[in-house]
Amino acid sequence: MGNSISKLQKKSVIVYSEGNRRGTMIPRLIEKEILKLIKGFPILALTGPRQSGKSTLIKGLFKDEYDYVSLENLDTRAFAQKDPRGFLEKYRKKVIFDEAQLVPELFSYLQEIVDEDQIPGQFILTGSQHFLLLEKITQSLAGRVAMLHLLPLSLAEREKTPSLEETLYRGFYPPLYTRDVEPYPWYDNYIQTYVERDLRAITNIHDLGTFQRFMKMCAARCGQLIDLTSLGNDCGISHNTAKSWLNILEASFITFPITPHFKNFNKRLVKTSKLYFYDTGLLCHLLDIRSPSQLSTHYLRGGIFESFVFSELMKASYNIGRRPSLYFWRDQQGHEIDCLVEHGEKLIPIEIKSGKTINSDFFSGLEHWCNLAGASPKEGYLIYGGNEDQKRTLGNVLGWKSLADQAMNLVNHI
């Protein structure tokens, strides 16, 4: 696996033009899965957060084969909404529809076309609002669509790996690596665009200022058990509103929950999910962290590092077309495993520590869980903020940089 990643990183970047701006297309690990699935399904749908590189990737892979149609263009969208049949007569063969969820009127007509033509890879749909696109696919296109998710860059897809603090602070959105822009103003603009434009398309939220405060309160709880009542009280909203707004953040690929694993070993377990962010750069911005040096002593350093590790494992799963099977485990006596990767009946325990020096206490959770589960310590992992990989009697130690090679191995259990 490490060799395939190395080859990807050494691959020459593709020059593309986007308006009057020229930049680079960063090769993505999901490319192989896209090229495989498009041969077997009439429609391929690629979702993910705004600015994760969906349009750039799809146009780069298929620029000579497909027409590209952005449904964010107001005139194009109006044509598609008012006359979907006439619109699809113009765009019927080998077409990319960007932000397809904006025109749900097309979906039933797409069903007619693909059922009639039976052409693999006839349409490609992209969208940054996952639940809207998924809802329409479920209603009209079930069984005809291959669904994939593209998150921001993984550690393996970045050409340079600076310090841990710089990595967490900058985050993983492609524009921060293809443009001459600093993280803080870029994320400030990203949040404003999301709140002021995308959010209005998803739901009818009038008090945008309160929603922004809600996002900041979520950031302050990263890596913690989700308490909707407390979250609502801090923002001056109800429990139900807090739940609805958290669902919106999840549907927008801003946050994700990690649920507790059900296997109890005859112990009473915590049943509440934990909250994490897909991108540490966005998380740092919401926490008002303005430089990498602040991360060295920040009170939420551990939660930010956990978000980074979970996000890398999720990217590794999505890049091979799999739904992530990631959990945590904690009993009511306080014993805990930060991450359990499920492979059928097998569970791979992972402890996550942001410290750069290995401490014997780092292994206490692994030791307890392995004893309880009757598992071998050789099957457990410690991922920490240092650089050295080790094999110890209490588990395998991976420095954070090793996730570039090992994230895929962990989710595949190689």
Contacts in CASP RR format, 6 or more apart in sequence:
PFRMAT RR
TARGET T0000
AUTHOR 0000-0000-0000
METHOD contacts of the structure
MODEL  1
MGNSISKLQKKSVIVYSEGNRRGTMIPRLIEKEILKLIKGFPILALTGPR
QSGKSTLIKGLFKDEYDYVSLENLDTRAFAQKDPRGFLEKYRKKVIFDEA
QLVPELFSYLQEIVDEDQIPGQFILTGSQHFLLLEKITQSLAGRVAMLHL
LPLSLAEREKTPSLEETLYRGFYPPLYTRDVEPYPWYDNYIQTYVERDLR
AITNIHDLGTFQRFMKMCAARCGQLIDLTSLGNDCGISHNTAKSWLNILE
ASFITFPITPHFKNFNKRLVKTSKLYFYDTGLLCHLLDIRSPSQLSTHYL
RGGIFESFVFSELMKASYNIGRRPSLYFWRDQQGHEIDCLVEHGEKLIPI
EIKSGKTINSDFFSGLEHWCNLAGASPKEGYLIYGGNEDQKRTLGNVLGW
KSLADQAMNLVNHI
1 405 0 8 1.000
1 408 0 8 1.000
1 409 0 8 1.000
1 412 0 8 1.000
1 414 0 8 1.000
2 405 0 8 1.000
5 29 0 8 1.000
5 156 0 8 1.000
5 404 0 8 1.000
5 405 0 8 1.000
5 408 0 8 1.000
8 27 0 8 1.000
8 29 0 8 1.000
8 156 0 8 1.000
8 157 0 8 1.000
9 27 0 8 1.000
9 156 0 8 1.000
9 157 0 8 1.000
9 159 0 8 1.000
11 27 0 8 1.000
13 24 0 8 1.000
13 25 0 8 1.000
13 26 0 8 1.000
13 27 0 8 1.000
14 24 0 8 1.000
14 25 0 8 1.000
14 27 0 8 1.000
14 60 0 8 1.000
15 22 0 8 1.000
15 23 0 8 1.000
15 24 0 8 1.000
15 25 0 8 1.000
16 22 0 8 1.000
16 23 0 8 1.000
16 24 0 8 1.000
16 25 0 8 1.000
16 56 0 8 1.000
16 59 0 8 1.000
16 60 0 8 1.000
16 63 0 8 1.000
18 56 0 8 1.000
23 178 0 8 1.000
23 179 0 8 1.000
24 178 0 8 1.000
25 56 0 8 1.000
25 57 0 8 1.000
25 60 0 8 1.000
25 178 0 8 1.000
26 153 0 8 1.000
26 157 0 8 1.000
26 159 0 8 1.000
26 174 0 8 1.000
26 177 0 8 1.000
26 178 0 8 1.000
27 157 0 8 1.000
28 53 0 8 1.000
28 57 0 8 1.000
28 150 0 8 1.000
28 153 0 8 1.000
28 157 0 8 1.000
28 319 0 8 1.000
29 154 0 8 1.000
29 156 0 8 1.000
29 157 0 8 1.000
29 315 0 8 1.000
29 319 0 8 1.000
29 408 0 8 1.000
30 57 0 8 1.000
30 148 0 8 1.000
30 150 0 8 1.000
30 318 0 8 1.000
30 319 0 8 1.000
30 321 0 8 1.000
31 57 0 8 1.000
31 61 0 8 1.000
33 148 0 8 1.000
33 319 0 8 1.000
33 320 0 8 1.000
33 321 0 8 1.000
34 44 0 8 1.000
34 46 0 8 1.000
34 57 0 8 1.000
34 58 0 8 1.000
34 61 0 8 1.000
34 148 0 8 1.000
35 61 0 8 1.000
37 44 0 8 1.000
37 146 0 8 1.000
37 148 0 8 1.000
38 44 0 8 1.000
38 120 0 8 1.000
38 121 0 8 1.000
38 124 0 8 1.000
38 146 0 8 1.000
39 120 0 8 1.000
39 121 0 8 1.000
40 120 0 8 1.000
40 121 0 8 1.000
40 146 0 8 1.000
41 120 0 8 1.000
41 121 0 8 1.000
41 143 0 8 1.000
41 144 0 8 1.000
41 145 0 8 1.000
41 146 0 8 1.000
42 114 0 8 1.000
42 117 0 8 1.000
42 118 0 8 1.000
42 119 0 8 1.000
42 120 0 8 1.000
42 121 0 8 1.000
42 122 0 8 1.000
42 123 0 8 1.000
42 144 0 8 1.000
42 145 0 8 1.000
43 110 0 8 1.000
43 114 0 8 1.000
43 121 0 8 1.000
43 122 0 8 1.000
43 123 0 8 1.000
43 124 0 8 1.000
43 125 0 8 1.000
43 141 0 8 1.000
43 144 0 8 1.000
43 145 0 8 1.000
43 146 0 8 1.000
44 121 0 8 1.000
44 123 0 8 1.000
44 124 0 8 1.000
44 125 0 8 1.000
44 145 0 8 1.000
44 146 0 8 1.000
44 148 0 8 1.000
45 100 0 8 1.000
45 124 0 8 1.000
45 125 0 8 1.000
45 126 0 8 1.000
45 127 0 8 1.000
45 133 0 8 1.000
45 137 0 8 1.000
45 145 0 8 1.000
45 146 0 8 1.000
45 147 0 8 1.000
45 148 0 8 1.000
46 54 0 8 1.000
46 57 0 8 1.000
46 58 0 8 1.000
46 124 0 8 1.000
46 125 0 8 1.000
46 126 0 8 1.000
46 127 0 8 1.000
46 148 0 8 1.000
46 149 0 8 1.000
46 150 0 8 1.000
47 54 0 8 1.000
47 126 0 8 1.000
47 127 0 8 1.000
47 128 0 8 1.000
47 129 0 8 1.000
47 130 0 8 1.000
47 133 0 8 1.000
47 134 0 8 1.000
47 147 0 8 1.000
47 148 0 8 1.000
47 149 0 8 1.000
47 150 0 8 1.000
47 253 0 8 1.000
48 54 0 8 1.000
48 127 0 8 1.000
48 128 0 8 1.000
48 130 0 8 1.000
48 149 0 8 1.000
48 150 0 8 1.000
48 151 0 8 1.000
48 253 0 8 1.000
49 128 0 8 1.000
49 151 0 8 1.000
49 152 0 8 1.000
49 252 0 8 1.000
49 253 0 8 1.000
49 254 0 8 1.000
49 278 0 8 1.000
49 279 0 8 1.000
50 128 0 8 1.000
50 190 0 8 1.000
50 193 0 8 1.000
50 194 0 8 1.000
50 198 0 8 1.000
51 152 0 8 1.000
51 173 0 8 1.000
51 174 0 8 1.000
51 175 0 8 1.000
51 190 0 8 1.000
52 128 0 8 1.000
52 150 0 8 1.000
52 151 0 8 1.000
52 152 0 8 1.000
52 173 0 8 1.000
52 174 0 8 1.000
52 253 0 8 1.000
53 150 0 8 1.000
53 174 0 8 1.000
54 98 0 8 1.000
54 126 0 8 1.000
54 127 0 8 1.000
54 128 0 8 1.000
54 150 0 8 1.000
55 70 0 8 1.000
55 98 0 8 1.000
55 126 0 8 1.000
56 174 0 8 1.000
57 150 0 8 1.000
58 66 0 8 1.000
58 96 0 8 1.000
58 98 0 8 1.000
58 124 0 8 1.000
58 126 0 8 1.000
59 68 0 8 1.000
59 96 0 8 1.000
62 94 0 8 1.000
62 96 0 8 1.000
62 124 0 8 1.000
65 94 0 8 1.000
66 94 0 8 1.000
66 95 0 8 1.000
66 96 0 8 1.000
66 124 0 8 1.000
67 91 0 8 1.000
67 94 0 8 1.000
67 95 0 8 1.000
67 96 0 8 1.000
68 95 0 8 1.000
68 96 0 8 1.000
68 98 0 8 1.000
69 76 0 8 1.000
69 91 0 8 1.000
69 95 0 8 1.000
69 96 0 8 1.000
69 97 0 8 1.000
69 98 0 8 1.000
70 76 0 8 1.000
70 98 0 8 1.000
70 99 0 8 1.000
71 77 0 8 1.000
71 80 0 8 1.000
71 97 0 8 1.000
71 98 0 8 1.000
71 99 0 8 1.000
71 100 0 8 1.000
71 102 0 8 1.000
71 103 0 8 1.000
72 98 0 8 1.000
72 99 0 8 1.000
72 102 0 8 1.000
77 102 0 8 1.000
77 103 0 8 1.000
79 87 0 8 1.000
80 87 0 8 1.000
80 103 0 8 1.000
80 105 0 8 1.000
80 106 0 8 1.000
81 103 0 8 1.000
81 105 0 8 1.000
84 103 0 8 1.000
84 105 0 8 1.000
84 106 0 8 1.000
84 109 0 8 1.000
85 109 0 8 1.000
87 106 0 8 1.000
88 106 0 8 1.000
88 109 0 8 1.000
88 110 0 8 1.000
88 113 0 8 1.000
91 97 0 8 1.000
92 113 0 8 1.000
93 119 0 8 1.000
93 122 0 8 1.000
94 121 0 8 1.000
94 122 0 8 1.000
95 122 0 8 1.000
95 123 0 8 1.000
95 124 0 8 1.000
96 123 0 8 1.000
96 124 0 8 1.000
96 125 0 8 1.000
96 126 0 8 1.000
97 103 0 8 1.000
97 106 0 8 1.000
97 123 0 8 1.000
97 124 0 8 1.000
97 125 0 8 1.000
97 126 0 8 1.000
98 126 0 8 1.000
98 127 0 8 1.000
99 126 0 8 1.000
99 127 0 8 1.000
99 128 0 8 1.000
100 106 0 8 1.000
100 125 0 8 1.000
100 126 0 8 1.000
100 127 0 8 1.000
100 133 0 8 1.000
101 127 0 8 1.000
101 129 0 8 1.000
101 132 0 8 1.000
101 133 0 8 1.000
101 136 0 8 1.000
102 201 0 8 1.000
104 132 0 8 1.000
104 136 0 8 1.000
107 136 0 8 1.000
107 137 0 8 1.000
107 139 0 8 1.000
107 140 0 8 1.000
107 141 0 8 1.000
108 140 0 8 1.000
110 123 0 8 1.000
110 140 0 8 1.000
110 141 0 8 1.000
111 140 0 8 1.000
111 141 0 8 1.000
111 144 0 8 1.000
113 122 0 8 1.000
114 122 0 8 1.000
114 123 0 8 1.000
114 141 0 8 1.000
114 144 0 8 1.000
115 144 0 8 1.000
125 133 0 8 1.000
125 145 0 8 1.000
127 133 0 8 1.000
128 198 0 8 1.000
128 252 0 8 1.000
128 253 0 8 1.000
129 198 0 8 1.000
129 201 0 8 1.000
129 202 0 8 1.000
129 251 0 8 1.000
129 252 0 8 1.000
130 149 0 8 1.000
130 251 0 8 1.000
130 252 0 8 1.000
130 253 0 8 1.000
131 251 0 8 1.000
132 202 0 8 1.000
132 251 0 8 1.000
134 147 0 8 1.000
137 145 0 8 1.000
137 147 0 8 1.000
148 318 0 8 1.000
148 321 0 8 1.000
149 253 0 8 1.000
149 318 0 8 1.000
150 318 0 8 1.000
151 172 0 8 1.000
151 253 0 8 1.000
151 278 0 8 1.000
151 311 0 8 1.000
151 314 0 8 1.000
151 315 0 8 1.000
151 318 0 8 1.000
152 171 0 8 1.000
152 172 0 8 1.000
152 173 0 8 1.000
152 174 0 8 1.000
152 278 0 8 1.000
152 279 0 8 1.000
152 315 0 8 1.000
153 172 0 8 1.000
153 173 0 8 1.000
153 174 0 8 1.000
153 177 0 8 1.000
154 172 0 8 1.000
154 312 0 8 1.000
154 315 0 8 1.000
154 316 0 8 1.000
154 319 0 8 1.000
154 404 0 8 1.000
154 407 0 8 1.000
155 161 0 8 1.000
155 167 0 8 1.000
155 172 0 8 1.000
155 312 0 8 1.000
155 401 0 8 1.000
155 403 0 8 1.000
155 404 0 8 1.000
155 407 0 8 1.000
156 404 0 8 1.000
156 405 0 8 1.000
156 407 0 8 1.000
156 408 0 8 1.000
158 172 0 8 1.000
158 177 0 8 1.000
159 177 0 8 1.000
161 167 0 8 1.000
161 401 0 8 1.000
161 404 0 8 1.000
162 170 0 8 1.000
163 292 0 8 1.000
164 295 0 8 1.000
164 305 0 8 1.000
164 356 0 8 1.000
164 385 0 8 1.000
164 386 0 8 1.000
164 400 0 8 1.000
165 292 0 8 1.000
165 293 0 8 1.000
165 295 0 8 1.000
165 296 0 8 1.000
166 292 0 8 1.000
167 280 0 8 1.000
167 308 0 8 1.000
167 400 0 8 1.000
168 280 0 8 1.000
168 281 0 8 1.000
168 284 0 8 1.000
168 292 0 8 1.000
168 295 0 8 1.000
168 304 0 8 1.000
168 305 0 8 1.000
168 308 0 8 1.000
169 183 0 8 1.000
169 280 0 8 1.000
169 281 0 8 1.000
169 284 0 8 1.000
169 289 0 8 1.000
169 291 0 8 1.000
169 292 0 8 1.000
169 295 0 8 1.000
170 176 0 8 1.000
170 183 0 8 1.000
170 281 0 8 1.000
170 292 0 8 1.000
171 183 0 8 1.000
171 279 0 8 1.000
171 280 0 8 1.000
171 281 0 8 1.000
171 282 0 8 1.000
171 284 0 8 1.000
172 279 0 8 1.000
172 280 0 8 1.000
172 281 0 8 1.000
172 311 0 8 1.000
173 186 0 8 1.000
173 190 0 8 1.000
173 279 0 8 1.000
173 281 0 8 1.000
173 282 0 8 1.000
175 181 0 8 1.000
175 186 0 8 1.000
176 183 0 8 1.000
176 186 0 8 1.000
183 281 0 8 1.000
183 284 0 8 1.000
183 285 0 8 1.000
184 285 0 8 1.000
184 290 0 8 1.000
187 281 0 8 1.000
187 282 0 8 1.000
187 285 0 8 1.000
188 285 0 8 1.000
190 282 0 8 1.000
191 212 0 8 1.000
191 215 0 8 1.000
191 282 0 8 1.000
191 285 0 8 1.000
191 286 0 8 1.000
194 252 0 8 1.000
194 254 0 8 1.000
195 208 0 8 1.000
195 209 0 8 1.000
195 211 0 8 1.000
195 212 0 8 1.000
196 208 0 8 1.000
198 252 0 8 1.000
199 205 0 8 1.000
199 208 0 8 1.000
199 211 0 8 1.000
199 248 0 8 1.000
199 252 0 8 1.000
202 248 0 8 1.000
202 251 0 8 1.000
202 252 0 8 1.000
203 244 0 8 1.000
203 248 0 8 1.000
205 211 0 8 1.000
205 245 0 8 1.000
205 248 0 8 1.000
210 235 0 8 1.000
210 236 0 8 1.000
210 237 0 8 1.000
211 245 0 8 1.000
213 235 0 8 1.000
214 231 0 8 1.000
214 232 0 8 1.000
214 235 0 8 1.000
214 237 0 8 1.000
214 242 0 8 1.000
214 245 0 8 1.000
215 249 0 8 1.000
215 254 0 8 1.000
215 286 0 8 1.000
216 286 0 8 1.000
216 287 0 8 1.000
217 231 0 8 1.000
217 232 0 8 1.000
217 234 0 8 1.000
217 235 0 8 1.000
218 231 0 8 1.000
218 246 0 8 1.000
218 249 0 8 1.000
218 255 0 8 1.000
218 275 0 8 1.000
218 277 0 8 1.000
218 286 0 8 1.000
219 277 0 8 1.000
219 283 0 8 1.000
219 286 0 8 1.000
219 287 0 8 1.000
220 287 0 8 1.000
220 300 0 8 1.000
221 227 0 8 1.000
221 231 0 8 1.000
221 275 0 8 1.000
222 275 0 8 1.000
222 276 0 8 1.000
222 277 0 8 1.000
222 283 0 8 1.000
222 300 0 8 1.000
222 303 0 8 1.000
222 304 0 8 1.000
222 306 0 8 1.000
222 307 0 8 1.000
223 274 0 8 1.000
223 275 0 8 1.000
223 276 0 8 1.000
223 302 0 8 1.000
223 303 0 8 1.000
223 306 0 8 1.000
223 307 0 8 1.000
224 274 0 8 1.000
224 275 0 8 1.000
225 270 0 8 1.000
225 272 0 8 1.000
225 273 0 8 1.000
225 274 0 8 1.000
225 275 0 8 1.000
226 246 0 8 1.000
226 257 0 8 1.000
226 272 0 8 1.000
226 273 0 8 1.000
226 274 0 8 1.000
226 275 0 8 1.000
227 272 0 8 1.000
228 239 0 8 1.000
228 242 0 8 1.000
228 243 0 8 1.000
228 246 0 8 1.000
229 239 0 8 1.000
229 242 0 8 1.000
231 242 0 8 1.000
231 246 0 8 1.000
232 238 0 8 1.000
232 239 0 8 1.000
232 241 0 8 1.000
232 242 0 8 1.000
235 242 0 8 1.000
237 245 0 8 1.000
246 255 0 8 1.000
246 275 0 8 1.000
249 255 0 8 1.000
250 256 0 8 1.000
250 257 0 8 1.000
253 278 0 8 1.000
254 277 0 8 1.000
254 278 0 8 1.000
254 282 0 8 1.000
255 275 0 8 1.000
255 276 0 8 1.000
255 277 0 8 1.000
255 278 0 8 1.000
256 276 0 8 1.000
256 277 0 8 1.000
256 278 0 8 1.000
256 310 0 8 1.000
256 314 0 8 1.000
257 273 0 8 1.000
257 274 0 8 1.000
257 275 0 8 1.000
257 276 0 8 1.000
258 273 0 8 1.000
258 274 0 8 1.000
258 276 0 8 1.000
258 310 0 8 1.000
258 326 0 8 1.000
258 327 0 8 1.000
258 328 0 8 1.000
258 339 0 8 1.000
259 273 0 8 1.000
259 327 0 8 1.000
259 328 0 8 1.000
260 269 0 8 1.000
260 270 0 8 1.000
260 271 0 8 1.000
260 272 0 8 1.000
260 273 0 8 1.000
260 327 0 8 1.000
260 328 0 8 1.000
260 329 0 8 1.000
260 330 0 8 1.000
261 327 0 8 1.000
261 328 0 8 1.000
261 329 0 8 1.000
261 340 0 8 1.000
261 342 0 8 1.000
261 347 0 8 1.000
262 269 0 8 1.000
263 329 0 8 1.000
263 347 0 8 1.000
263 373 0 8 1.000
264 331 0 8 1.000
265 372 0 8 1.000
265 373 0 8 1.000
267 331 0 8 1.000
267 332 0 8 1.000
267 333 0 8 1.000
267 335 0 8 1.000
267 372 0 8 1.000
268 331 0 8 1.000
268 332 0 8 1.000
269 329 0 8 1.000
269 330 0 8 1.000
269 331 0 8 1.000
269 332 0 8 1.000
270 330 0 8 1.000
270 331 0 8 1.000
270 332 0 8 1.000
274 328 0 8 1.000
276 303 0 8 1.000
276 306 0 8 1.000
276 307 0 8 1.000
276 310 0 8 1.000
276 311 0 8 1.000
277 283 0 8 1.000
277 307 0 8 1.000
277 311 0 8 1.000
278 307 0 8 1.000
278 311 0 8 1.000
278 314 0 8 1.000
279 311 0 8 1.000
280 304 0 8 1.000
280 307 0 8 1.000
280 308 0 8 1.000
280 311 0 8 1.000
283 304 0 8 1.000
283 307 0 8 1.000
284 295 0 8 1.000
284 304 0 8 1.000
287 298 0 8 1.000
287 300 0 8 1.000
287 304 0 8 1.000
289 295 0 8 1.000
289 298 0 8 1.000
295 301 0 8 1.000
295 304 0 8 1.000
298 304 0 8 1.000
301 354 0 8 1.000
302 352 0 8 1.000
302 353 0 8 1.000
302 354 0 8 1.000
303 354 0 8 1.000
304 354 0 8 1.000
305 352 0 8 1.000
305 353 0 8 1.000
305 354 0 8 1.000
305 385 0 8 1.000
305 400 0 8 1.000
306 338 0 8 1.000
306 352 0 8 1.000
306 354 0 8 1.000
308 400 0 8 1.000
309 339 0 8 1.000
309 350 0 8 1.000
309 352 0 8 1.000
309 383 0 8 1.000
309 400 0 8 1.000
309 403 0 8 1.000
310 326 0 8 1.000
310 339 0 8 1.000
312 403 0 8 1.000
312 407 0 8 1.000
313 324 0 8 1.000
313 326 0 8 1.000
313 339 0 8 1.000
313 341 0 8 1.000
313 407 0 8 1.000
313 410 0 8 1.000
313 411 0 8 1.000
314 324 0 8 1.000
314 326 0 8 1.000
315 407 0 8 1.000
316 407 0 8 1.000
316 408 0 8 1.000
316 410 0 8 1.000
316 411 0 8 1.000
316 412 0 8 1.000
317 323 0 8 1.000
317 324 0 8 1.000
317 325 0 8 1.000
317 326 0 8 1.000
317 411 0 8 1.000
318 324 0 8 1.000
319 408 0 8 1.000
320 408 0 8 1.000
320 411 0 8 1.000
320 412 0 8 1.000
322 411 0 8 1.000
324 411 0 8 1.000
325 341 0 8 1.000
325 342 0 8 1.000
325 343 0 8 1.000
325 344 0 8 1.000
325 411 0 8 1.000
326 339 0 8 1.000
326 340 0 8 1.000
326 341 0 8 1.000
326 342 0 8 1.000
327 339 0 8 1.000
327 340 0 8 1.000
327 342 0 8 1.000
328 336 0 8 1.000
328 337 0 8 1.000
328 338 0 8 1.000
328 339 0 8 1.000
328 340 0 8 1.000
329 336 0 8 1.000
329 337 0 8 1.000
329 340 0 8 1.000
329 349 0 8 1.000
329 369 0 8 1.000
330 336 0 8 1.000
330 337 0 8 1.000
335 365 0 8 1.000
335 368 0 8 1.000
335 369 0 8 1.000
335 372 0 8 1.000
336 365 0 8 1.000
337 349 0 8 1.000
337 350 0 8 1.000
337 351 0 8 1.000
337 365 0 8 1.000
337 366 0 8 1.000
337 369 0 8 1.000
338 350 0 8 1.000
338 351 0 8 1.000
338 352 0 8 1.000
339 349 0 8 1.000
339 350 0 8 1.000
339 351 0 8 1.000
339 352 0 8 1.000
340 347 0 8 1.000
340 348 0 8 1.000
340 349 0 8 1.000
340 350 0 8 1.000
341 347 0 8 1.000
341 348 0 8 1.000
341 350 0 8 1.000
341 410 0 8 1.000
341 411 0 8 1.000
341 413 0 8 1.000
342 348 0 8 1.000
343 413 0 8 1.000
346 413 0 8 1.000
347 373 0 8 1.000
347 375 0 8 1.000
348 379 0 8 1.000
348 380 0 8 1.000
348 381 0 8 1.000
348 410 0 8 1.000
348 413 0 8 1.000
349 366 0 8 1.000
349 369 0 8 1.000
349 370 0 8 1.000
349 373 0 8 1.000
349 375 0 8 1.000
349 379 0 8 1.000
349 380 0 8 1.000
349 381 0 8 1.000
350 380 0 8 1.000
350 381 0 8 1.000
350 382 0 8 1.000
350 383 0 8 1.000
350 410 0 8 1.000
351 362 0 8 1.000
351 363 0 8 1.000
351 365 0 8 1.000
351 366 0 8 1.000
351 381 0 8 1.000
351 382 0 8 1.000
351 383 0 8 1.000
352 383 0 8 1.000
352 384 0 8 1.000
353 359 0 8 1.000
353 362 0 8 1.000
353 382 0 8 1.000
353 383 0 8 1.000
353 384 0 8 1.000
353 385 0 8 1.000
354 384 0 8 1.000
354 385 0 8 1.000
355 384 0 8 1.000
355 385 0 8 1.000
355 386 0 8 1.000
356 384 0 8 1.000
356 385 0 8 1.000
356 386 0 8 1.000
356 387 0 8 1.000
357 386 0 8 1.000
358 382 0 8 1.000
358 384 0 8 1.000
358 390 0 8 1.000
358 397 0 8 1.000
362 382 0 8 1.000
362 384 0 8 1.000
363 382 0 8 1.000
363 392 0 8 1.000
363 394 0 8 1.000
363 395 0 8 1.000
366 377 0 8 1.000
366 380 0 8 1.000
366 382 0 8 1.000
366 394 0 8 1.000
366 395 0 8 1.000
367 377 0 8 1.000
367 394 0 8 1.000
369 375 0 8 1.000
370 376 0 8 1.000
370 377 0 8 1.000
370 379 0 8 1.000
370 380 0 8 1.000
377 393 0 8 1.000
377 394 0 8 1.000
377 395 0 8 1.000
378 395 0 8 1.000
378 396 0 8 1.000
380 395 0 8 1.000
380 396 0 8 1.000
381 395 0 8 1.000
381 396 0 8 1.000
381 397 0 8 1.000
381 398 0 8 1.000
381 410 0 8 1.000
382 395 0 8 1.000
382 396 0 8 1.000
382 397 0 8 1.000
382 398 0 8 1.000
383 398 0 8 1.000
383 399 0 8 1.000
383 400 0 8 1.000
383 402 0 8 1.000
383 403 0 8 1.000
384 397 0 8 1.000
384 398 0 8 1.000
384 399 0 8 1.000
384 400 0 8 1.000
385 399 0 8 1.000
385 400 0 8 1.000
386 399 0 8 1.000
386 400 0 8 1.000
387 399 0 8 1.000
387 400 0 8 1.000
387 401 0 8 1.000
388 397 0 8 1.000
388 399 0 8 1.000
389 396 0 8 1.000
389 397 0 8 1.000
389 398 0 8 1.000
389 399 0 8 1.000
389 402 0 8 1.000
390 396 0 8 1.000
390 397 0 8 1.000
391 397 0 8 1.000
398 406 0 8 1.000
408 414 0 8 1.000
END
